[in-house]
Amino acid sequence: MTGSAASALAVLWTIQGINALNAQDSGARLLEQANAAYRSLKPAEAARLYRQYLASYRDRADVRVFLGGALLNMGDLQPAMDEAQHAIALDARYGKGYLLAARVAAAREHWDEAQSFFNRAEKLDPGDPDAWYFSGRAWYDANRFEPAIAAFQEALRIGAGQSRVYEALGQTQDALGQPQAAEKSFRKAVDSAGNSWRPYLSYGAFLYRQGRPAESLRELRRALALAPESSEVRFELARVLYQENNIEEAARVLEPARASQECRIHNLLARIYTAAGTDGPAEAEVRALGNCKPAPGER
């Protein structure tokens, strides 16, 4: 090979190497953007970015699980299951693939199928608190409270210590008629909640059911401060205010949630306006019930 040919080949290899590095950097940035969207609860954007990444890196089982998780959060259950099955086909030893499949099956209320997938995920990675947590959630949703408690306690035993686990444990203990145990769990949930509003919401609702409205309002107001955009928080707080005859504040709290068009919001607003003696707005809310939608998780 002549010197000029060797030099040309060296330049070509250098260019190819630079292009490969640039492609890797571009893929890494794309994945970071997708993960950021996923963490920010923007599932549609995350799904779009994950799909764009997978167009170049098809054999990433972990990314397919994240894509499936985003699709699950959007309610696209069959595409989410497809991604779970794809991840399992790529790596049959990857527990997160089975965990995603289990969560999709639970969303479909296919309880036996869900627990079969959960069992596989737990055997492959018994130290994964997510597998035990979501298994417990599925047992809870199926009204199987004893195995739900066992799953949450296992998540805590292996070191999860997460606010959401204590919250779910408290909800389950409450469902079993164990208010003292439930309150201990809820307190641990709010103590470790950080910027998460859901534990305050759950604890506030629990306290009101226990006949402790002042304490309930304190926790629900904390939830609202953390999540002013949440129609769920506004509904629960307004409901307690209405039942405690604080009609004016109940209206102020609930009115911003009208944009959600949820049936429960219009229904409660109609009652609040009726109690306030404002018949016109009350009638408008009753009419809105003809074109409302269920709250997330309701049917």
C-alpha positions in Angstrom: 0.0 0.0 0.0 1.4 3.4 -1.0 1.9 6.1 1.6 -0.9 8.2 0.2 -3.3 5.3 0.2 -2.5 4.5 3.8 -3.0 8.1 4.7 -6.4 8.2 3.0 -7.4 5.0 4.8 -6.4 6.4 8.1 -8.4 9.5 7.4 -11.4 7.3 6.5 -11.1 5.3 9.7 -10.9 8.5 11.7 -14.0 10.0 10.1 -15.9 6.7 10.6 -14.8 6.7 14.3 -15.9 10.3 14.8 -19.3 9.5 13.2 -19.8 6.5 15.4 -19.0 8.6 18.5 -21.3 11.3 17.4 -24.1 8.8 16.8 -23.5 7.3 20.3 -23.6 10.8 21.8 -26.8 11.6 19.9 -28.4 8.4 21.1 -27.4 9.0 24.7 -28.8 12.5 24.6 -32.1 11.2 23.1 -32.4 8.6 25.9 -31.7 11.2 28.5 -34.5 13.4 27.1 -36.9 10.4 27.0 -36.1 9.5 30.6 -36.5 13.1 31.7 -40.0 13.2 30.1 -40.9 9.9 31.8 -39.9 11.2 35.2 -41.8 14.4 34.6 -45.0 12.5 34.0 -45.1 13.3 30.3 -45.8 9.9 28.9 -46.8 10.8 25.4 -43.5 12.8 24.9 -41.5 10.0 26.6 -43.1 7.4 24.3 -42.3 9.4 21.2 -38.6 9.8 22.3 -38.2 6.1 23.3 -39.5 5.0 19.9 -37.1 7.4 18.2 -34.3 5.9 20.2 -35.4 2.3 19.5 -35.4 3.0 15.8 -31.6 2.9 16.0 -31.1 0.6 19.1 -33.8 -2.0 18.7 -32.4 -4.6 21.1 -32.6 -2.7 24.3 -34.9 -4.6 26.6 -34.7 -2.0 29.3 -35.7 0.8 27.0 -38.6 -1.2 25.7 -39.8 -1.6 29.3 -39.6 2.2 29.8 -41.6 2.6 26.5 -44.1 0.1 27.7 -44.4 2.0 31.1 -45.1 5.2 29.3 -47.7 3.5 27.1 -49.3 2.0 30.3 -49.5 5.5 31.9 -51.3 6.6 28.7 -53.8 3.8 29.0 -52.5 2.1 25.8 -52.6 -1.4 27.3 -52.1 -3.6 24.3 -49.1 -1.7 22.9 -47.6 -1.7 26.5 -48.0 -5.5 26.6 -46.4 -5.8 23.2 -43.3 -4.0 24.5 -43.3 -6.2 27.6 -43.3 -9.3 25.5 -40.6 -7.8 23.2 -38.4 -7.2 26.3 -38.9 -10.7 27.5 -38.1 -12.1 24.1 -34.8 -10.1 24.1 -33.9 -11.1 27.6 -35.8 -13.8 29.4 -33.9 -13.2 32.6 -34.8 -9.5 32.8 -37.3 -9.2 35.6 -38.6 -5.8 34.7 -40.1 -7.2 31.5 -42.3 -9.5 33.5 -43.1 -6.7 35.9 -44.4 -4.6 33.1 -46.4 -7.5 31.8 -47.8 -8.0 35.3 -48.8 -4.3 35.6 -50.6 -4.4 32.2 -52.5 -7.5 33.2 -53.5 -5.9 36.5 -54.7 -2.8 34.6 -56.9 -5.2 32.6 -58.1 -6.8 35.9 -56.7 -10.2 34.8 -55.6 -10.9 38.4 -54.3 -14.5 38.0 -52.3 -13.6 34.9 -50.9 -10.5 36.7 -49.8 -12.5 39.8 -48.2 -15.1 37.5 -46.0 -12.4 35.9 -45.3 -10.9 39.3 -44.1 -14.2 40.7 -41.7 -14.5 37.8 -40.4 -11.0 38.3 -40.0 -11.6 42.1 -38.1 -14.9 41.5 -35.7 -13.3 39.0 -35.0 -10.3 41.2 -36.2 -10.9 44.7 -34.5 -7.7 45.8 -36.5 -5.4 43.5 -39.0 -3.5 45.7 -41.0 -2.4 42.6 -42.1 -6.0 42.0 -43.4 -6.4 45.5 -45.0 -3.0 45.6 -46.9 -3.4 42.4 -47.9 -6.9 43.3 -49.3 -5.5 46.5 -51.2 -2.9 44.6 -52.7 -5.6 42.3 -53.8 -7.7 45.3 -55.3 -4.5 46.8 -57.2 -3.7 43.7 -58.5 -7.3 43.6 -59.8 -6.9 47.2 -57.3 -9.5 48.4 -56.0 -7.5 51.3 -54.0 -10.1 53.3 -51.6 -10.9 50.4 -51.4 -7.2 49.6 -50.1 -6.5 53.1 -47.6 -9.4 52.8 -46.3 -7.9 49.6 -45.9 -4.4 51.0 -44.2 -5.7 54.1 -41.8 -7.6 51.9 -41.0 -4.5 50.0 -40.2 -2.8 53.3 -38.2 -5.7 54.5 -35.8 -5.6 51.6 -35.2 -1.9 52.2 -37.7 0.0 50.1 -38.7 2.4 52.8 -40.6 4.4 50.2 -43.4 6.8 51.1 -45.7 5.1 48.5 -45.2 1.7 50.1 -46.2 3.0 53.5 -49.2 4.8 52.0 -50.4 1.7 50.2 -49.9 -0.4 53.4 -52.0 2.2 55.3 -54.8 2.0 52.7 -54.8 -1.8 52.9 -54.8 -1.8 56.7 -57.6 0.7 56.7 -59.6 -1.6 54.3 -59.1 -4.4 56.8 -60.5 -2.3 59.7 -57.1 -1.8 61.4 -57.2 2.0 62.0 -54.4 2.1 64.5 -52.0 0.2 62.2 -53.2 2.3 59.2 -52.5 5.6 61.0 -48.9 4.5 61.9 -48.3 3.6 58.2 -49.8 6.9 57.0 -47.7 8.9 59.4 -44.6 7.1 58.1 -45.8 7.9 54.5 -46.1 11.6 55.1 -42.9 11.8 57.1 -41.0 10.5 54.1 -43.2 12.1 51.4 -40.9 15.0 50.4 -42.6 16.7 47.5 -45.1 13.9 46.9 -48.7 14.9 47.5 -50.4 11.6 47.4 -49.5 10.5 51.0 -51.1 13.7 52.4 -54.2 13.1 50.3 -54.6 9.5 51.5 -53.9 10.5 55.1 -56.3 13.4 55.0 -59.1 11.2 53.6 -58.4 8.6 56.3 -58.5 11.2 59.1 -61.9 12.5 57.9 -63.3 9.0 57.9 -62.1 8.7 61.5 -64.1 11.7 62.4 -61.2 14.1 62.7 -62.0 16.9 60.3 -59.6 19.6 61.6 -56.6 17.2 61.1 -58.0 16.0 57.8 -58.1 19.6 56.5 -54.5 20.2 57.5 -53.2 17.3 55.5 -55.4 18.0 52.5 -54.3 21.6 52.4 -50.7 20.3 52.4 -51.6 18.1 49.4 -53.1 21.1 47.6 -50.0 23.2 48.2 -47.9 20.5 46.6 -50.3 19.8 43.7 -52.6 22.7 43.0 -53.2 21.3 39.5 -54.7 18.1 40.8 -58.4 17.7 40.4 -58.3 14.8 42.8 -56.8 16.8 45.6 -59.2 19.7 45.0 -62.2 17.3 45.0 -61.3 15.7 48.3 -60.5 19.0 50.1 -63.7 20.6 48.8 -65.7 17.6 49.8 -64.5 17.9 53.4 -65.0 21.7 53.4 -68.6 21.2 52.1 -69.4 18.6 54.6 -68.1 20.8 57.4 -70.3 23.6 56.0 -67.4 25.8 54.9 -69.3 26.5 51.6 -67.4 29.6 50.5 -63.9 28.0 50.7 -65.2 24.8 49.2 -66.3 26.7 46.1 -63.0 28.5 45.8 -61.1 25.3 46.1 -63.2 23.3 43.6 -63.9 25.8 40.9 -60.4 25.6 39.3 -61.0 21.8 38.8 -64.0 22.4 36.6 -61.8 22.3 33.6 -61.2 18.6 34.1 -64.9 18.0 33.2 -65.1 15.2 35.7 -68.6 14.2 36.7 -67.8 14.2 40.4 -66.5 17.8 40.1 -69.8 19.1 38.5 -71.9 17.1 40.9 -70.1 18.5 44.0 -70.1 22.0 42.6 -73.9 21.8 42.0 -74.4 20.8 45.7 -72.0 23.6 46.9 -73.8 26.3 44.8 -77.2 25.0 45.9 -76.1 25.3 49.6 -74.8 28.8 48.8 -78.2 29.7 47.3 -76.8 30.5 43.8 -79.3 28.7 41.7 -78.0 29.7 38.3 -74.5 28.3 38.7 -76.0 25.2 40.3 -78.2 24.6 37.3 -75.3 25.1 35.0 -73.3 22.4 36.8 -76.3 20.0 36.6 -76.5 20.6 32.9 -72.7 19.9 32.6 -73.4 16.5 34.0 -74.8 15.6 30.6 -71.4 15.9 29.0 -69.0 15.0 31.8 -66.4 12.2 32.1 -65.4 9.8 34.9 -62.4 10.6 37.0 -59.2 8.6 36.3 -59.6 5.1 37.6 -63.4 5.3 37.6 -65.7 3.5 35.1 
